[in-house]
Amino acid sequence: MKIAFVGKGGSGKTTLSSLFIRHLAGTGAPVVAIDADINQHLGAALGLDEATAAGLPALGEHLPLVKDHLRGTNPRIASTETMIKTTPPGEGSRLLRVREDNPVYDACARLVELDGGAVRLMVTGPFTEADLGVACYHSKTGAVELCLNHLVDGPDEYVVVDMTAGSDSFASGMFTRFDVTFLVAEPTRKGVSVYRQYKEYARDFGITLKVVGNKVQGPDDLDFLREQVGDDLLTTVGHSDWVRAMEKGRPPRFGLLEDANRRALRALHTAADATYGLRDWDRYTQQMIHFHLKNARSWGNERTGADLAAQVDPGFVLGEGVVAPA
């Protein structure tokens, strides 16, 4: 399953996504973790020291390699220079799978050992000095979107993405790439404001949205969230001494996480697994094409000098049964 964590800045989405990744790893499930937030805190939340986290290879810096691998022998893509973040796969494209080894993982992913397991971690990369004042951070997340467009995952396989803060995810079509989106909300008016934006924006795209209440301290906080988000409230997380120790760089064994918070993570796991039976690969593919054509018209055709609508393979539907070239 492909899972996104979103929320306003400071809501705790990176902390919650890292806890969920640890939980999944502890079950032995294969996990690809992706930090698509330009602030790049997921590595540290998974226990990496600052130097190691800062030294992770950035997806954006390996974009030519990513494009070359994914292009494969697709005859509709004249060159990697004509591939943009929304370029969809077609006959001849190479696909990414969670359990495989491939050049993209070799160059851009690093194995992170966790209690009871390990996960592949990929990061967009932070702003560099050269980006300041001239670059939009959405260009950094383009490599993530391109990878998700070409990724096929099956049951009991997980891709967990820590997204950009607020409603910025809607600056591209990446918000439609997930089986479920967990929105982390504090029990405050500001905390639920992003939920209302997400709910409105996602309404027409069949997005499965579940709210995780964070920093919930008592019945009043719980009642507030229930009043504001209704049945979308999946579970809540309260104070955690384990998380506080982790933030100090001294996390105890993950099995010592508080029982209430472990139950919350199991609720997330159950909710994610339940979306597998709801998958509609045809709709997923059509949404991919919708945003590709939109980007092609607005800037892609002009930038590449090509008619990017021609990249769409009308007979291709992404799915688990698709066999890609070696």
C-alpha positions in Angstrom: 0.0 0.0 0.0 1.1 3.6 -0.7 0.5 5.8 2.3 0.9 9.5 2.8 1.3 11.5 6.0 0.2 15.1 5.7 -0.6 17.9 8.2 0.3 21.5 9.0 3.9 22.3 10.0 4.5 21.2 13.6 1.6 18.9 13.7 3.8 15.9 14.2 3.4 14.2 10.8 7.1 13.3 10.5 7.1 11.8 14.1 3.9 9.8 13.3 5.2 8.6 10.0 8.4 7.5 11.5 6.6 5.6 14.3 4.4 3.9 11.7 7.5 3.0 9.6 9.1 1.5 12.8 5.8 -0.4 13.5 5.7 -1.8 9.9 9.4 -2.8 10.0 8.8 -4.6 13.3 6.2 -6.8 11.6 8.7 -7.9 9.0 6.9 -6.1 6.2 9.0 -4.7 3.3 8.9 -0.9 3.5 10.1 2.0 1.3 10.2 5.2 3.2 10.3 8.5 1.3 11.0 11.9 2.8 9.2 14.3 0.4 9.2 17.2 2.8 11.8 19.8 1.9 12.7 20.1 5.6 14.1 16.6 5.6 13.5 15.4 9.1 12.5 11.8 8.5 16.0 10.3 8.6 16.6 11.8 12.0 13.2 10.6 13.2 14.3 7.1 12.2 17.4 7.3 14.3 20.1 8.5 11.9 22.6 11.0 13.3 22.7 14.5 11.7 25.7 13.8 9.6 24.4 10.5 8.2 20.9 12.1 7.5 22.5 15.0 5.8 24.6 12.7 3.6 21.7 10.7 2.2 21.7 10.8 -1.6 19.0 13.1 -2.9 16.5 11.8 -5.5 16.7 15.1 -7.4 20.4 14.9 -7.8 20.0 11.5 -9.6 17.0 12.5 -11.8 18.8 11.7 -15.1 19.5 8.1 -13.8 15.9 7.8 -12.5 14.5 8.9 -15.9 16.8 6.7 -17.9 15.8 3.6 -15.9 12.1 4.3 -15.9 12.0 5.2 -19.6 13.1 1.7 -20.5 12.2 1.0 -24.1 9.0 3.0 -24.2 8.8 4.2 -27.8 6.5 7.1 -26.9 9.2 8.9 -24.9 11.7 10.3 -27.4 14.4 11.0 -24.8 14.8 11.4 -21.1 15.0 15.2 -21.7 11.3 15.1 -22.5 10.3 13.3 -19.3 8.7 15.5 -16.6 7.5 14.7 -13.1 4.1 13.6 -14.4 5.3 11.4 -17.3 3.2 8.2 -17.1 4.4 4.7 -17.8 3.5 2.9 -21.0 4.4 -0.2 -22.9 8.1 -0.7 -22.5 8.5 1.5 -19.4 10.4 0.0 -16.4 8.4 -0.1 -13.2 9.6 0.0 -9.6 8.6 -2.7 -7.1 9.0 -2.7 -3.4 11.0 -5.9 -3.0 13.3 -5.7 -6.0 16.8 -4.4 -6.4 17.2 -1.8 -9.2 19.5 1.1 -10.2 17.2 3.7 -8.7 17.3 2.1 -5.3 21.1 1.5 -5.6 21.7 5.2 -6.2 19.0 6.8 -4.2 18.0 4.5 -1.3 19.8 3.6 1.9 19.0 0.8 4.2 18.1 1.9 7.7 18.2 -0.7 10.5 15.4 -0.5 13.0 14.2 -2.6 15.9 13.1 -5.9 14.3 13.8 -5.0 10.7 15.1 -2.5 8.2 13.6 -0.1 5.6 14.8 1.5 2.4 14.9 5.3 2.9 14.8 7.8 0.0 14.9 11.6 0.3 14.1 14.5 -2.0 17.1 16.4 -0.7 17.2 19.8 0.9 17.5 23.2 -0.7 21.0 24.0 -1.7 22.6 27.4 -1.8 22.1 27.4 -5.5 18.4 27.0 -5.1 17.9 29.9 -2.8 15.9 32.7 -4.4 15.5 30.9 -7.8 14.0 27.5 -7.2 10.6 26.2 -6.3 10.8 23.3 -3.9 8.1 21.5 -5.9 10.9 20.8 -8.4 12.6 18.8 -5.7 9.6 16.6 -5.2 9.2 15.9 -8.9 11.5 12.9 -8.7 9.2 11.4 -6.0 6.1 11.9 -8.2 7.8 10.3 -11.2 8.8 7.3 -9.1 5.3 6.9 -7.6 3.9 7.0 -11.2 6.0 4.0 -12.0 5.7 2.1 -8.8 3.6 -1.1 -8.4 3.1 -2.5 -4.9 1.2 -5.5 -3.7 -0.4 -6.7 -0.5 1.7 -6.5 2.6 4.1 -4.1 0.8 4.3 -0.5 2.0 5.5 2.8 0.6 5.3 5.5 3.3 5.7 9.1 2.2 6.2 12.0 4.6 4.7 14.8 2.5 5.2 18.6 2.4 3.5 20.6 5.1 0.0 22.1 4.8 -2.0 21.9 1.6 1.1 22.3 -0.6 0.8 18.7 -1.8 -1.9 19.9 -4.1 0.6 21.9 -6.1 1.0 18.7 -8.1 -0.9 15.5 -8.7 1.1 13.6 -6.2 -1.8 13.7 -3.7 -3.7 11.1 -5.9 -0.8 8.6 -5.8 -1.8 7.0 -2.4 -4.2 4.3 -1.2 -4.7 6.2 2.0 -3.7 9.6 3.3 -3.3 10.0 7.1 -3.8 13.6 8.1 -2.2 14.5 11.4 -4.1 17.1 13.3 -3.8 18.8 16.6 -6.9 19.5 18.6 -6.9 23.2 17.7 -8.6 25.4 15.1 -5.3 25.7 13.2 -4.8 22.0 13.6 -8.0 21.1 11.7 -7.8 23.9 9.1 -5.5 21.8 6.9 -8.0 18.9 7.2 -10.8 21.1 5.8 -8.6 22.2 2.9 -7.5 18.7 2.1 -11.1 17.4 2.4 -12.3 20.0 -0.1 -9.4 19.6 -2.6 -9.5 15.8 -2.5 -13.3 15.5 -2.8 -13.4 14.9 -6.6 -10.5 12.4 -6.7 -11.7 9.6 -4.5 -9.0 10.2 -1.9 -9.3 8.0 1.2 -8.5 10.4 4.0 -8.2 9.5 7.7 -7.4 11.9 10.5 -4.9 11.0 13.3 -5.4 13.3 16.3 -2.0 14.1 17.8 -1.1 15.7 21.1 -4.5 14.7 22.5 -4.4 15.3 26.3 -7.9 14.5 27.4 -11.7 14.1 26.7 -12.1 17.8 25.7 -9.4 17.4 23.0 -11.0 14.2 21.8 -14.5 15.8 21.7 -13.2 18.8 19.8 -11.7 16.6 17.1 -14.8 14.4 16.8 -16.9 17.6 16.4 -14.6 19.0 13.7 -13.7 16.0 11.6 -16.5 13.5 12.4 -16.1 10.0 11.1 -12.8 10.8 9.4 -11.1 10.6 12.9 -9.4 7.2 12.9 -7.4 7.3 16.1 -5.5 9.6 18.5 -2.0 9.8 19.9 -1.1 11.4 23.2 2.0 12.3 25.1 4.9 9.8 24.6 8.0 9.6 26.8 9.4 7.3 24.1 9.0 10.0 21.5 10.6 12.6 23.9 13.6 10.3 24.4 13.8 9.7 20.6 13.9 13.4 20.0 16.8 13.7 22.4 18.6 11.1 20.3 18.2 8.4 23.0 15.3 6.2 21.9 14.7 3.1 24.0 13.8 -0.2 22.4 10.7 0.3 20.2 8.8 -2.4 22.0 8.7 -0.1 25.0 6.5 2.4 23.2 3.4 3.1 25.3 0.5 0.6 24.8 -2.0 3.3 23.8 0.3 4.6 21.1 1.0 1.1 19.9 -2.7 0.5 19.6 -3.0 3.7 17.5 -0.3 2.4 15.1 -2.1 -0.9 14.8 -5.2 1.1 13.8 -3.3 2.8 11.1 -2.0 -0.5 9.9 -5.5 -2.0 9.7 -6.8 1.0 7.9 -4.1 0.9 5.4 -4.5 -2.8 4.7 -8.3 -2.3 4.3 -7.7 0.0 1.3 -6.1 -2.8 -0.8 -9.5 -4.2 -1.8 -10.6 -0.8 -2.9 -7.9 -0.3 -5.5 -9.0 0.9 -8.9 -5.9 0.8 -11.2 -7.9 2.2 -14.1 -8.9 5.3 -12.1 -5.4 5.6 -10.7 -3.9 5.5 -14.3 -6.5 8.0 -15.6 -5.7 10.5 -12.7 -2.0 10.2 -13.6 -2.8 11.0 -17.2 -5.1 13.9 -16.2 -2.3 15.7 -14.3 0.3 14.9 -17.0 -1.8 16.5 -19.7 -2.5 19.5 -17.4 1.2 20.0 -16.7 2.0 19.5 -20.4 -0.3 22.3 -21.4 0.7 24.7 -18.7 4.5 24.4 -18.9 5.8 21.0 -20.0 5.4 21.4 -23.8 7.1 24.7 -23.8 9.9 23.7 -21.6 10.7 20.5 -23.4 9.9 21.6 -26.9 7.8 18.4 -27.4 4.1 17.5 -27.4 4.0 15.6 -24.1 0.4 14.4 -24.7 2.0 12.0 -27.2 3.6 10.2 -24.2 0.3 8.8 -23.1 -0.2 5.2 -24.0 -4.0 4.8 -24.4 -4.0 1.1 -24.0 -1.8 0.9 -20.9 -3.2 0.5 -17.3 -0.7 0.3 -14.4 -1.3 -2.7 -12.2 0.3 -5.6 -10.4 0.0 -7.9 -13.4 2.0 -5.6 -15.7 5.2 -7.2 -16.9 7.9 -4.6 -17.6 11.1 -5.1 -19.6 14.2 -6.2 -17.7 
